[in-house]
Amino acid sequence: MDSRPTNSRLSAAIAAALFALAGLVYWGLHSGETPQSAISGKANADAPDTAALPGLGSIDLSDSQLSAVKVEPVELRDFPVEKEAIGSINFNEDLEVQVFTPYQGRIIGLFAEIGNDVKKGQTLFTIDSPDLLQAESTLIAAAGVMDLTTRNLARLKDLYTTRAISQRDLDQGTSDQQTAEGNLRAARDSVRLFGKTDAEIDRIIADRKADPTLVVPSPIDGRITARNAAPGLFVQPASAPAPYTVADINTMWMLANVAENDSPAFQLGQAVQVEINAFPGEQFDGKVTTVGSSVDPNTRRVLVRSEIKDPKHELRSGMFANFIITVGAPVRSPAIPLNGVVREGDGTQTIWVTADRRRFTRRTVEIGQQGDGYRQILKGVQAGELVATDGAIFLSNMLATANVQ
């Protein structure tokens, strides 16, 4: 019996099998999968999202080299949703008071300079006030009339007891005394409007001496932010510029102009952390109080104003500040210690991933924020994967050296 047909069929089957195997190998090499994974039918969809960011090289370390590398699992950490901006410090204009004289006159004394901290009631300046002089003169005259009518009424009462005068005369004396008493009360109130105390008014009456010096005190505790007063300057009520301006410095304003695209993220009441170059390592806290209602047509920016607490009175108007404003709830993301992320020469960010703590594969990642010594990883690694932290740069240098050779 001729066996040639049987051998031909066997050869054809073997050739077909070899052709199929060659096709699988070719397909696996060009698809990035091993032949084994292609045969088993394992899909790339089952792999983490790091498949979109493939490895960029691998290194096997010897036992001696492993001591230079520290391996840690990727953690999940909370990262705040924040926006950063650069702004400047300013006085809280809602708590800034322009101090005018209540009556006209010429300044005769100045008692505060720009930058001085003052207390409520502390004298800022004095003026020679003709209105005060007139009021005090009226007071002295009213007090004299009051004394005269009081003594006259007492005399009339004595005469009336002896029937030396009529009831009508006594009533007239009583009326005169009551009128004088009312005039004296009105005169005292007029002088009190100038800031004089009852003790000072009594001394004016006792000494029969008018003092035209009007004292203008600070209405609040604060800091002198402007002074336009000068000796001999004639000042009037509400006539700009104000002789002095005093600002409450327990809170300050932080003014930032944020990009138009970022403006929807800012809302009233959001927490603000501020860092000042003059105070490294110190943080000032506050909240957003105003978000501008219009966009600057030239810069395409929106004003964001925050009120910042300054209990130590350290801040100064005009200081530059870095704003960090929390604009949303924290986001939980994979995180790697800062020294585990390597910035490559082309600007990409890479990490070194390992499964057996001996073979390390470089992988490109997308990074986000940093905080508390960790870097947020937006894409390229999952929580629980093992990565090199200390020694990541050492691995990059080893790979670069190997590529050169």
C-alpha positions in Angstrom: 0.0 0.0 0.0 1.3 3.4 -1.0 1.9 5.6 2.0 2.7 8.8 0.0 -0.8 10.3 0.3 -0.8 9.8 4.0 2.6 11.5 4.4 1.4 14.3 2.2 -1.6 14.9 4.4 0.6 14.8 7.5 3.1 17.3 6.0 0.2 19.6 5.1 -1.2 19.5 8.7 2.3 20.2 10.2 2.8 23.1 7.8 -0.6 24.6 8.7 0.1 24.3 12.4 3.5 26.0 12.0 1.9 28.8 9.9 -0.8 29.4 12.6 1.9 29.5 15.3 4.0 31.9 13.3 0.9 34.1 12.9 0.3 34.2 16.6 3.8 35.1 17.4 3.8 37.9 14.8 0.5 39.2 16.1 1.7 39.1 19.7 5.0 40.9 18.9 3.2 43.7 17.1 0.3 44.0 19.6 2.6 44.3 22.7 1.3 41.0 24.1 3.2 37.8 24.6 2.2 34.8 22.6 1.0 33.2 25.8 -1.4 36.0 26.6 -2.7 36.0 23.0 -3.3 32.2 23.1 -5.0 32.4 26.5 -7.2 35.2 25.2 -6.4 37.6 28.1 -7.6 41.1 27.1 -5.7 44.4 27.7 -9.0 45.8 29.2 -8.3 43.7 32.3 -5.0 45.5 33.0 -4.9 48.8 35.0 -5.1 52.1 33.1 -1.3 52.1 33.1 -1.5 50.2 29.8 -2.0 53.5 28.1 1.4 54.6 29.5 3.8 51.7 28.7 7.1 51.0 30.4 10.1 52.8 29.1 12.8 50.2 30.1 13.6 47.7 32.8 16.6 47.0 35.1 17.5 43.9 37.1 19.4 44.7 40.3 22.0 42.7 42.0 21.9 42.0 45.7 24.4 44.8 46.4 22.5 47.3 44.3 19.2 46.5 46.1 20.5 48.2 49.2 20.4 51.6 47.4 16.7 51.3 46.6 13.7 51.5 48.9 10.4 49.9 47.8 7.0 51.0 49.1 3.4 50.3 48.0 1.4 53.1 46.4 -1.0 54.6 48.9 -4.3 56.3 48.6 -4.3 59.8 50.1 -6.6 62.7 50.3 -5.6 65.8 48.3 -7.5 69.0 48.6 -9.0 70.6 45.6 -7.3 74.0 45.5 -6.5 77.0 43.3 -3.4 79.1 43.7 -3.0 82.8 42.9 -0.7 85.6 43.6 -2.0 88.8 45.2 -1.3 91.6 47.6 -2.1 92.7 51.1 -4.3 95.7 51.7 -6.1 97.3 54.7 -9.6 96.2 55.4 -11.4 99.2 53.9 -14.7 98.1 55.6 -13.0 98.8 59.0 -11.0 101.9 57.9 -12.2 105.2 59.3 -11.5 108.7 58.0 -11.2 111.0 61.0 -12.6 114.5 60.4 -12.9 117.4 62.8 -16.5 117.8 64.0 -16.2 121.6 63.8 -14.1 124.0 61.8 -10.8 125.5 63.0 -7.1 125.6 62.6 -4.9 122.6 63.6 -2.7 123.5 66.6 -1.3 120.1 67.6 -0.6 116.7 66.0 -0.1 113.6 68.1 0.2 110.6 65.7 2.3 109.6 62.7 1.7 107.2 59.8 2.2 103.7 61.0 1.5 104.4 64.7 -0.9 102.1 66.5 -3.5 104.0 68.4 -6.2 103.2 70.9 -9.8 104.3 70.9 -10.1 107.8 72.5 -6.4 108.6 72.0 -5.8 112.1 70.8 -4.9 112.4 67.2 -4.9 116.2 66.7 -6.3 119.4 68.3 -7.7 122.5 66.7 -8.4 126.1 67.7 -12.2 126.1 67.4 -14.2 129.4 67.4 -17.4 127.3 67.7 -16.1 125.8 70.9 -15.0 129.2 72.2 -18.6 130.5 71.6 -20.2 127.5 73.3 -18.0 127.8 76.4 -18.6 131.6 76.6 -22.4 130.9 76.4 -21.9 128.3 79.2 -20.1 130.7 81.5 -22.7 133.4 80.9 -25.6 130.9 81.6 -23.9 129.8 84.8 -23.6 133.4 85.9 -27.3 134.0 85.2 -28.1 130.8 87.1 -26.2 132.0 90.2 -27.9 135.4 90.0 -31.4 134.1 89.7 -30.9 131.5 92.4 -29.7 134.1 94.9 -32.5 136.4 93.9 -35.1 133.6 94.3 -33.8 132.9 97.8 -34.1 136.6 98.7 -37.6 136.8 97.4 -38.6 133.8 99.4 -37.4 135.5 102.6 -39.2 138.7 101.7 -42.4 136.8 101.0 -42.4 135.2 104.4 -42.5 138.7 105.9 -45.2 139.8 103.4 -42.8 142.4 102.0 -43.5 141.3 98.4 -46.5 139.9 96.7 -47.1 136.4 95.4 -46.7 137.7 91.9 -43.1 138.9 92.6 -42.2 135.5 94.1 -43.7 133.7 91.0 -41.7 135.9 88.7 -38.5 135.2 90.6 -39.2 131.4 90.4 -39.8 131.7 86.7 -36.6 133.5 86.1 -34.6 131.0 88.1 -36.2 128.0 86.1 -35.4 129.7 82.8 -31.8 130.3 83.9 -31.6 126.6 84.9 -32.8 125.5 81.5 -30.4 127.8 79.7 -27.5 126.4 81.8 -28.5 122.8 81.0 -28.6 123.6 77.3 -25.3 125.3 77.5 -23.7 122.3 79.2 -25.1 120.0 76.5 -23.7 122.2 73.7 -20.2 122.1 75.2 -20.5 118.4 75.8 -21.0 117.9 72.0 -17.4 119.1 71.6 -16.2 116.1 73.6 -15.9 117.8 77.0 -16.6 115.7 80.1 -18.8 116.9 83.0 -15.7 117.4 85.1 -14.2 119.6 82.4 -17.4 121.6 82.1 -17.5 122.2 85.8 -13.9 123.4 85.8 -14.8 125.9 82.9 -17.6 127.2 85.0 -15.6 127.4 88.2 -12.6 129.1 86.6 -14.8 131.3 84.4 -12.3 130.6 81.6 -13.1 129.4 78.1 -10.6 127.1 76.3 -11.0 126.9 72.5 -8.8 123.8 72.1 -10.9 121.1 70.6 -9.5 117.6 71.0 -10.1 115.1 68.1 -9.6 111.5 69.3 -9.3 108.2 67.4 -12.8 106.6 67.1 -11.3 103.0 67.0 -8.3 100.9 67.9 -6.1 100.7 64.9 -3.2 101.9 62.9 -2.7 105.3 61.2 -2.7 104.6 57.5 -2.8 108.2 56.2 -2.1 111.7 57.6 -3.0 114.9 55.7 -2.9 117.2 58.8 -0.3 119.9 59.4 0.0 122.7 62.0 -2.0 125.8 61.0 -4.1 124.0 58.4 -7.7 125.1 58.4 -10.0 122.1 58.5 -13.7 121.7 58.2 -16.1 118.8 58.9 -16.3 116.2 56.0 -13.9 118.3 53.9 -11.5 115.9 52.0 -8.9 114.9 52.5 -9.4 113.7 56.1 -6.7 114.8 58.5 -6.2 111.2 59.6 -7.2 107.7 58.5 -7.3 104.9 61.0 -7.7 101.2 60.1 -8.6 98.2 62.2 -5.7 95.8 61.6 -7.1 92.7 63.4 -8.1 91.6 59.9 -6.6 92.5 56.5 -7.7 92.1 52.9 -6.0 89.9 50.4 -6.6 90.9 46.8 -6.0 88.6 43.9 -6.8 88.7 40.2 -7.6 85.2 39.0 -7.8 83.9 35.5 -11.2 84.1 33.9 -11.3 80.4 33.3 -10.7 79.7 37.0 -13.3 82.2 38.3 -16.3 79.8 38.4 -14.5 77.8 41.0 -14.4 80.6 43.6 -17.3 81.1 45.9 -18.1 83.3 49.0 -17.0 81.7 52.2 -14.3 79.4 50.8 -11.3 78.8 53.1 -8.1 80.7 52.2 -4.5 80.0 53.3 -2.0 82.7 52.6 1.8 82.5 52.7 3.9 85.7 52.8 7.5 85.8 51.7 8.4 88.0 54.7 7.2 85.3 57.1 8.4 81.9 55.7 6.8 78.9 57.2 3.9 80.9 58.7 0.3 80.6 57.4 -2.5 83.1 57.6 -6.1 81.9 57.5 -9.2 83.6 56.2 -12.1 83.3 53.8 -13.3 84.6 50.5 -15.6 87.7 51.0 -16.0 89.1 47.5 -15.8 87.6 44.0 -15.8 90.3 41.3 -19.0 90.7 39.2 -17.1 91.6 36.0 -14.0 90.6 34.0 -11.2 93.1 33.3 -11.4 93.5 29.6 -7.6 94.0 29.3 -6.3 91.2 31.5 -9.2 88.8 31.4 -9.0 88.4 35.1 -11.5 88.6 38.0 -11.0 90.2 41.4 -11.2 87.8 44.4 -11.0 89.5 47.8 -10.4 87.6 51.0 -10.5 88.7 54.7 -7.5 87.4 56.6 -7.0 87.2 60.3 -3.9 89.0 61.6 -4.0 88.8 65.4 -0.3 89.6 65.8 -0.5 92.7 63.5 2.3 91.4 61.3 1.0 92.1 57.9 1.6 95.4 56.0 -0.3 96.9 53.1 1.4 96.2 49.8 3.0 92.9 50.8 2.9 90.2 48.0 1.2 87.0 49.0 0.6 83.5 47.6 -3.0 82.5 47.9 -4.2 78.9 48.3 -8.0 78.7 48.1 -9.9 75.5 48.8 -12.5 75.3 46.1 -13.9 71.7 46.7 -14.0 68.6 48.8 -10.7 66.6 49.0 -10.0 64.0 46.3 -8.6 60.5 47.2 -5.9 59.5 44.8 -2.8 57.3 44.5 0.2 58.9 46.0 4.0 58.4 46.0 6.7 60.0 48.1 8.2 63.0 46.3 11.6 61.3 45.8 9.9 58.4 44.0 8.9 60.6 41.0 11.7 61.5 38.6 11.6 64.4 36.1 13.2 63.3 32.9 15.2 65.5 30.6 12.3 65.8 28.2 10.0 67.0 31.0 8.1 63.8 31.5 7.5 62.4 35.0 8.4 58.8 35.6 8.3 56.2 38.4 9.9 52.7 38.8 7.5 49.8 39.3 8.4 46.4 40.5 6.6 43.1 41.2 9.4 41.1 42.7 11.5 43.9 44.3 14.4 43.0 42.0 13.3 43.8 38.4 12.2 47.5 38.0 10.3 48.9 35.1 10.2 52.6 34.3 6.7 54.0 33.7 5.5 57.4 32.7 2.9 59.0 35.0 0.8 62.1 35.1 1.2 64.0 38.4 -1.1 66.4 40.3 -0.7 68.2 43.6 1.8 67.6 46.3 1.4 67.8 50.1 2.8 66.3 53.2 5.8 64.9 51.3 3.7 63.0 48.7 2.9 63.6 45.1 -0.6 62.9 43.7 -0.6 60.5 40.7 -3.4 61.2 38.3 -2.6 58.4 35.8 -0.1 55.7 35.4 -0.2 53.6 38.6 -2.7 52.1 41.0 -2.8 51.8 44.8 -1.0 48.8 46.1 1.6 48.5 43.3 5.2 48.5 44.5 7.4 51.4 43.5 10.9 52.6 44.2 11.0 55.7 46.4 14.5 56.2 47.7 16.8 55.4 44.8 14.5 56.2 41.9 17.0 58.6 40.5 19.7 56.0 40.9 17.6 53.6 38.7 17.1 56.3 36.0 20.8 57.0 35.9 21.5 53.2 35.6 19.2 53.0 32.6 20.7 56.0 31.0 24.2 54.6 31.4 23.1 51.3 29.9 21.5 52.9 26.9 24.7 54.9 26.2 26.7 51.7 26.3 
